[in-house]
């Protein structure tokens, strides 16, 4: 069983930076992809960013492109989200997720249903 634990959230001012971490545990942890999600109006969760675990290919929502950077340390089973130039609209609970292989189909980083494992979330509050 895979367990994911987020950390790094907090209260910051607009323009500041935060670095979120997602530590994964479980036997033979080797996901196809991992991602960061947050709640959005009309959706349970929207993707913020995703990364292919082995190849490192990345995906970003338009709202965070140029401000957020996703990365991972495969040796430590940890994913990161560097969030720079934070805005008040970035305020949310941030959840990390992991997905197994899409088994032949194209993986959609933005589809929350494609991820099997989820963390409990870490809160990010950006004051303006």
Buried (B, 14 or more C-beta within 10 A) or exposed (E): EBBBBBBBBEEBEBEBEBBBBBBBEBEEBBBBBBBBBBEBEEEEBBBBBBBBBEEEEBBBBEBBEEBBBBBBEEEEBBBBBBBBEBBEEBBBBBBBBBBBEEEEEEBBBBEBEBBEBBBEBBEBBBEE
